[in-house]
Amino acid sequence: MLSPNLKFTIRTLWRNRFYSFLNIGGLAGGILASVLILVFVAHEFSFDQFHPESEKIYQLGGKFKFGEQEINVSGMSAGMGPRLKESTAGVKDYARIYNMSFDRLLVASDLDHRFYETNIALVDPAYFKIFSFPLVNGQSPRPLQAGQVLISENLAMKYFGDSEVNGRSLKFGNKIDLEIAGVLKNPPSNSTLKHEIYVGMQDLKNMMLALQNYNDDILAADGNKIRLGSFQTYFKLADASTVESLLRNIPLLMRADKMPEEEIKSCKHSLMSLHDLHLNSSSSQDSVGINNLYIFAGVALLILFLALLNYVSLTTARATERAREVGVRKALGAVRGTLMGQFYGESIVITGVAFAVGFGMAFLFRNSIFELLNLQIDARFFFSSTVWVPLSILMLACLGLAGAYPSFVLSAFRPAEVLKGTLASSKMGGQRIRQSITVFQFAASIALIICGLVVQKQVKYLQGRDLGMQKDQVLMVRPDTSGLKAFRNEVMQVSGVEKTALASMALFKDGYSMYFDKSPFNQRDLSMMTLSADPSFIELMGLKWTRPVLNVNDPKALQNTLLINEKAAKEMALPDDLAKIAQHKVLGAPIGGVLKDFHFSMEGINAQMPSMALFMMDENAKDAMVYMRLAKGSNLTELVDKIETLYKKHCPGVPFEYSFLDQNFNAQYRAETRLGNLFSIFTGFAILISCLGLLGLAAYATSRRTKEIGIRKVLGASASGIVTLLSVDFLKPVLVATILGSLPAWYLMGRWLEKFSYRTELDWRIFAFAALAALLVAVFTVSLQSVKAALANPVKAIKSE
């Protein structure tokens, strides 16, 4: 029974190849777009779930109030983990991580393989019991002994060109050698923890010495008391009920340590599930944000729904061509259930082929699209159960939905009406329904165009905002301490380098330091973001003075002073009396002046301007980042090559790494840029699907009016008049769609912009452009068929029957 029906379906599809192509192409395009988005969404929600019993793993975080500011921290004291395990029933184990992500450490295997590494973690022995990061041979790593290190496959290939490197060694900071105890498989792309180098916690002091860190024994300095500190701390709990008892124990232990009651009350701790860590991270640039994920998923389902509507519209539009077939088959004894099964079978074939084509194209083009969206997803994730289970459910739902309405409509024709030719056109598939589908498709397309344009406008607005500094044409390089002074002196002589300055870190890349003090003028608690820089930094970055307390023209007068911004001056109630200011110190240094508010971190870019301070360092500092202001119009490639040559001259054997300030700044808006790119890409898919549907409807409507067109031409109608006649019926729904698509886009984008403290405005020109673009696309699509019909020979048209 299946074989004849299948043959009949194939013949029907082949006989109507044009419409079959439109149906399959529209569905495949919708499936391609929706699969790519849903794979990404599934990937984000699957973060860290590959660890055994991952639902029982939690990270301890804290929040404390200083003055009027509430500050989130993830670092705990060294004693937090062991003492909570001892005192709390239900804590199976703990693991501390000292993360060296903000430190650059020179690592070498030989003279030819020397690189700066930042992705280094010092961990407790239980780390590899709690987290599943197996060795390349599939075994779990043994606890690290003193002097041992574990590295990733990527790092093994980078330094040795091979993963069989057990027993070999790496030199850290030209000071200590650590033996490689094993090579770990590269962490999957859906892992929050992606360290390349693991060292045992017992080697922390040696690693600090290798870094020339001021605090060479941070374990002892951090102390055994229950308080905030420098260690990320993870717990594996017996079950979720242990969370409350663990959190209750923290203030009890703090009181046992005789901590000040004010500190106990101001500090609130929380446990975040490992599953929620990635989605709720506010510090990671890789965190998409759960709200954006819901937007992505909504766009995916919308595009797939448009494709299904497209199929329904085209299938029911051609109802008259199937009406006679239904009438004859019913007259010969076929029941409605059999006919519905036949039409359902055709839908299953079309939808199945479309899914195969769409998923195949998604797999082939995944790298190109994910690269454009700045995403990293392992190829093997495509074929995991996390993807296949929801996609299989989605495919079954599409199989059911795609054929339901067409099979119901096509099988409902009465044979007497069909064979007598008295079947009313209103019963042949619902013209109003098809018009409604066209309106919905173009309304969705217009809404997506508007959303994409608003997102891109907001990103450009943020990237082009006045930061209170000049971020363009600024190159940053951190030389080795031994060659810093000589390197800077020679760089200043290079043609194309206008100015140089020193600072402690790369802006918008290396983070910032936070210091706390009490204002000597109004006794208010102060939390201030800080950066160390030399006096040349002010001119190079184009910072403006509000109140230069000391002699600005004498750089030496500024050294070892503190420069604050307007916000800090206001918060600490800085007096006008210069003599009174000079009598007091803030953060251990006298105030040397007040600068206009400016940004040197992403903190405050999307929120209110924070209090900031610049420590003025000596121009002869030995450890600093060299900032270079490059001349406009200079050849950046040649200039960087010259700077690299000087770098290698004065810092031999040390890797040359650089970054541009404006690129660091723009990278902070990765989530918004990704959202804008997503709207751009998939708006194209939505428009394509809508146009395929419109093309099919136009082709069918034109074929139905072939004789009418021929008669009109014989009676003197012009080609342009016929094109207008055929096009106007299809352009009316597009005009209606303009209004219906603009209203929800205006509301949603208005809500989305509210999350930004600094935001662009919803410009009416964006809505006008979206409407015009949709109208032009519709005109072009319909014209492909209407012009062809208008130019056809009227004699052939009149003889067509």
JOKA-V402667 format. One record per backbone hydrogen bond with DSSP energy under -1.0 kcal/mol. NH is the residue of the N-H (numbers start at 0). CO is the residue of the C=O. If there is no record, write none. Layout:
BEGIN
NH,CO ; NH,CO
END
This chain:
BEGIN
4,0 ; 5,1 ; 6,2 ; 7,3 ; 8,4 ; 9,5 ; 10,6 ; 11,7 ; 12,8 ; 13,9 ; 14,10 ; 15,11 ; 19,15 ; 20,16 ; 21,17 ; 22,18 ; 23,19 ; 24,20 ; 25,21 ; 26,22 ; 27,23 ; 28,24 ; 29,25 ; 30,26 ; 31,27 ; 32,28 ; 33,29 ; 34,30 ; 35,31 ; 36,32 ; 37,33 ; 38,34 ; 39,35 ; 40,36 ; 41,37 ; 42,38 ; 43,39 ; 44,40 ; 45,41 ; 46,43 ; 47,189 ; 48,45 ; 53,50 ; 55,52 ; 56,53 ; 57,234 ; 58,271 ; 59,232 ; 60,269 ; 61,72 ; 62,267 ; 63,70 ; 65,68 ; 68,65 ; 70,63 ; 72,61 ; 75,230 ; 76,226 ; 78,222 ; 79,76 ; 82,78 ; 83,79 ; 84,80 ; 85,81 ; 86,82 ; 87,83 ; 90,87 ; 91,235 ; 92,235 ; 94,233 ; 96,231 ; 97,121 ; 99,119 ; 102,99 ; 104,116 ; 106,114 ; 107,170 ; 108,112 ; 114,106 ; 116,104 ; 119,117 ; 120,196 ; 121,97 ; 122,198 ; 123,95 ; 126,123 ; 128,125 ; 129,125 ; 130,126 ; 132,130 ; 134,138 ; 135,182 ; 137,134 ; 147,144 ; 148,178 ; 149,197 ; 150,181 ; 151,195 ; 152,183 ; 155,151 ; 156,152 ; 157,153 ; 158,154 ; 159,155 ; 164,162 ; 166,179 ; 167,164 ; 169,177 ; 170,107 ; 171,175 ; 172,105 ; 174,171 ; 175,171 ; 177,169 ; 178,146 ; 179,167 ; 180,148 ; 183,150 ; 184,133 ; 190,187 ; 195,118 ; 196,118 ; 197,149 ; 198,120 ; 200,122 ; 202,199 ; 203,200 ; 206,202 ; 207,203 ; 208,204 ; 209,205 ; 210,206 ; 212,207 ; 220,216 ; 221,217 ; 222,218 ; 226,224 ; 228,74 ; 230,75 ; 231,96 ; 233,94 ; 234,57 ; 235,92 ; 236,55 ; 237,89 ; 241,238 ; 242,239 ; 245,241 ; 246,242 ; 247,243 ; 248,244 ; 252,248 ; 253,249 ; 254,250 ; 255,251 ; 256,252 ; 257,254 ; 258,253 ; 263,259 ; 264,260 ; 265,261 ; 266,262 ; 267,62 ; 269,60 ; 271,58 ; 273,56 ; 279,275 ; 280,277 ; 292,288 ; 293,289 ; 294,290 ; 295,291 ; 296,292 ; 297,293 ; 298,294 ; 299,295 ; 300,296 ; 301,297 ; 302,298 ; 303,299 ; 304,300 ; 305,301 ; 306,302 ; 307,303 ; 308,304 ; 309,305 ; 310,306 ; 311,307 ; 312,308 ; 313,309 ; 314,310 ; 315,311 ; 316,312 ; 317,313 ; 318,315 ; 322,318 ; 325,321 ; 326,322 ; 327,323 ; 328,324 ; 329,325 ; 330,326 ; 331,327 ; 332,329 ; 333,328 ; 338,334 ; 339,335 ; 340,336 ; 341,337 ; 342,338 ; 343,339 ; 344,340 ; 345,341 ; 346,342 ; 347,343 ; 348,344 ; 349,345 ; 350,346 ; 351,347 ; 352,348 ; 353,349 ; 354,350 ; 355,351 ; 356,352 ; 357,353 ; 358,354 ; 359,355 ; 360,356 ; 361,357 ; 362,358 ; 363,359 ; 364,360 ; 368,364 ; 369,365 ; 370,366 ; 371,367 ; 372,368 ; 374,369 ; 381,378 ; 383,380 ; 386,383 ; 387,383 ; 388,384 ; 390,386 ; 391,387 ; 392,388 ; 393,389 ; 394,390 ; 395,391 ; 396,392 ; 397,393 ; 398,394 ; 399,395 ; 400,396 ; 401,397 ; 406,402 ; 407,403 ; 408,404 ; 409,405 ; 410,406 ; 411,408 ; 417,413 ; 418,414 ; 419,415 ; 421,416 ; 426,423 ; 427,424 ; 428,426 ; 433,429 ; 434,430 ; 435,431 ; 436,432 ; 437,433 ; 438,434 ; 439,435 ; 440,436 ; 441,437 ; 442,438 ; 443,439 ; 444,440 ; 445,441 ; 446,442 ; 447,443 ; 448,444 ; 449,445 ; 450,446 ; 451,447 ; 452,448 ; 453,449 ; 454,450 ; 455,451 ; 456,452 ; 457,453 ; 458,454 ; 459,455 ; 460,456 ; 461,457 ; 462,458 ; 463,459 ; 469,540 ; 474,627 ; 475,658 ; 476,625 ; 482,479 ; 486,482 ; 487,483 ; 488,484 ; 489,485 ; 490,486 ; 491,487 ; 492,489 ; 493,490 ; 496,493 ; 497,628 ; 500,626 ; 502,624 ; 503,531 ; 507,599 ; 508,505 ; 509,505 ; 512,529 ; 514,527 ; 516,525 ; 518,523 ; 522,518 ; 525,516 ; 527,514 ; 528,610 ; 529,512 ; 530,612 ; 532,614 ; 533,501 ; 536,533 ; 537,534 ; 539,535 ; 540,536 ; 542,537 ; 545,593 ; 546,593 ; 548,546 ; 549,591 ; 553,550 ; 556,553 ; 557,554 ; 559,615 ; 560,557 ; 561,589 ; 562,613 ; 563,592 ; 564,611 ; 568,564 ; 569,565 ; 570,566 ; 571,567 ; 573,568 ; 580,576 ; 581,577 ; 583,580 ; 585,588 ; 588,585 ; 591,561 ; 593,546 ; 594,563 ; 595,543 ; 598,466 ; 604,601 ; 612,528 ; 613,562 ; 614,530 ; 615,560 ; 616,532 ; 620,617 ; 624,502 ; 625,476 ; 626,500 ; 627,474 ; 628,498 ; 629,472 ; 630,495 ; 633,630 ; 635,633 ; 638,634 ; 639,635 ; 640,636 ; 641,637 ; 642,638 ; 643,639 ; 644,640 ; 645,641 ; 646,642 ; 647,643 ; 648,644 ; 649,645 ; 650,646 ; 653,650 ; 658,475 ; 660,473 ; 663,659 ; 664,660 ; 665,661 ; 666,662 ; 667,664 ; 668,665 ; 669,666 ; 672,668 ; 673,669 ; 674,670 ; 675,671 ; 676,672 ; 677,673 ; 678,674 ; 679,675 ; 680,676 ; 681,677 ; 682,678 ; 683,679 ; 684,680 ; 685,681 ; 686,682 ; 687,683 ; 688,684 ; 689,685 ; 690,686 ; 691,687 ; 692,688 ; 693,689 ; 694,690 ; 695,691 ; 696,692 ; 697,693 ; 698,694 ; 699,695 ; 700,696 ; 701,697 ; 702,698 ; 703,699 ; 708,704 ; 709,705 ; 710,706 ; 711,707 ; 712,708 ; 713,709 ; 714,710 ; 715,712 ; 716,711 ; 721,717 ; 722,718 ; 723,719 ; 724,720 ; 725,721 ; 726,722 ; 727,723 ; 729,726 ; 730,726 ; 731,727 ; 734,730 ; 735,731 ; 736,732 ; 737,733 ; 739,735 ; 740,736 ; 741,737 ; 742,738 ; 744,740 ; 745,741 ; 746,742 ; 747,743 ; 748,744 ; 749,745 ; 750,746 ; 751,747 ; 752,748 ; 754,751 ; 755,752 ; 762,760 ; 765,762 ; 767,763 ; 768,764 ; 769,765 ; 770,766 ; 771,767 ; 772,768 ; 773,769 ; 774,770 ; 775,771 ; 776,772 ; 777,773 ; 778,774 ; 779,775 ; 780,776 ; 781,777 ; 782,778 ; 783,779 ; 784,781 ; 785,781 ; 786,782 ; 788,784 ; 789,785 ; 790,786 ; 796,792 ; 797,793 ; 798,794
END
